[in-house]
Amino acid sequence: MLILAATAWQTAEAGSGNRRSGFEAPSEWGEHRSVLSIPAQSQLPITRKLSIGLDKSMMIELPTDVSDVLVSNPQVIDAVVQTPRRIYLLAKDVGEANAFFLGPGGQKVLLIELVVVRDIAPLDDMLARLIPGSRIKVATVGTNVALTGSVLTRRSRTAS
């Protein structure tokens, strides 16, 4: 059994806020998707809980025009309105935010609760590539990365 914790992705400057601080999405929050398309027949307002990887983006496609987009925490998420029905959310920092998409006259179209998390998929992929046959799970814990699982020893690899 391999258990390892290592400090990771901390900012070089102490006073730089919570950039890459290791905020972890609650388990009931969905996996990151790059596109959120709301079907035309959807009953409005739509509500979603989503997670976005740090320094990643998400395209929102809406069935109706929006005239206003409000982001509660612009240090964490930025919104770019490409067209009245296509908006991009850009994850700038680890943390939480809400985004409200309002139609003409203030009609609520989409309400999103967002969490920006560190994307650990590249580390997961690298470990699988460098240690074939391993069963290592990667997770963030505060400002640390925790690796748990098992790897084959040299003896067990040659015996197989």
C-alpha positions, 0 to 999 in steps of 0.5 A, a space after each residue: 500500500 502506498 500512502 504519500 502526501 506532498 505539498 503542491 502548487 503553492 504560490 511563490 508569493 505568500 500574499 497572493 491570495 488563494 491562487 492554487 490553494 487546493 480548494 476541493 469540490 464537494 463530492 456531490 458536485 459534477 465532474 467538469 464538462 467543457 460545454 453546458 448546453 441547455 435544451 430549447 424545451 427546458 423549463 426556466 430557470 435552470 439551476 446547476 452545480 458545476 465544477 471547473 478545473 483551474 485555468 480551464 473554461 466552459 462554454 454555456 449554450 442557452 436556448 434563449 437570449 440573455 442580456 445580463 450575466 452576473 458573477 459573484 466572485 470575479 477573482 475566481 470566475 470570469 464570464 465572456 458573453 460571445 453572443 446573447 446565447 453563448 457565454 464562456 466561463 473562465 476559471 481564474 482561481 481556486 474557490 467558489 462563485 455563483 453565476 446568474 444569467 438573466 434575460 430581457 426584463 430580468 427573467 432568470 434563465 440559468 443559475 449556476 453554483 460553481 467551484 473551481 478546483 485544481 485539475 489533477 488528471 495530468 498527474 493521474 495520467 502520468 502516474 499510470 504511464 510511469 508506473 504501469 499496473 499501479 492502482 494509485 488514486 490522486 486527490 487534493 487535500 488542502 494545499 497538498 496532493 494525496 496519493 493512495 493505493 498500491 503498486 507492484 514491487 519489482 519481485 511481484 512484477 517479474 513473478 507475473 
